[in-house]
Amino acid sequence: IVALNTGTSPLQQIVSMTSGSATAFTSYTTSQTKNCADGGDIAVVNGAFTATLEPSSITTFVSK
């Protein structure tokens, strides 16, 4: 999953999945201050997870 935040403020993003068996995602963010920085794991609970997208950033979520 690839998410963009073109705004100037952090953005809370909820990602919901209708099917699949992912139990977690690892996030990688590139922004004005980060270059593909590992943001750690985010657990999937009841088929969804919430992530904070940094301002002016692109974040890639890789399933585990």
N, C-alpha and C positions, 0 to 999 in steps of 0.2 A: 504494500500500500504506500502511495506517495501523497503527501499532503503539503500544500503551500500556504503560507501566511504572508500576503503581500502588504498587510497593514503595519502600523507603527506601534501596536500594542500586542501583548501576548493574547493568545486565543485558546480557549478550552474547546477541544474537539472530541465529540463522542463518536466512536466507530462501532457500528452494529453489524453483525454478520447473521445472515439467515441460515447458513449451513456451514459445515466444516468442523474440523476437530482441533484447531489451534488452541492451545492452552495459555500461550503467552506470545508476545512480540518483543523484539529488540528494536530500539529506535536509534537512528543515526541522523544527526542534524548538521546542516551546513547553513551558516548565517554570516553576518558581518564579522563575528568574533570566533566562529567555530568552522572547522573544516572536517566534515564527516565525523563529528564527535559522537562516540558511543554514549547513548543516554540510558543504557541499562534496560532491564526487562520490565514489561508491563503485563500484568496478569489479565487474562480474559475471564470475566465473570458473567455468567448467564448470557453468553454470546456477544459481549460488548466490552470495550475498554475506553477510558478517557485519557487523553494526552494533552499537554500544554504545548502549543506551537509558538515558538519564539517569533518576535517581530521580524519581518523581512527574511523569512527562512524557508527552507525546504527540508522536510523530514521524511525519511524512508522507514517504514515499519516492516521488519522481516519476521515471518512466523517461525515458531519453534515447534 
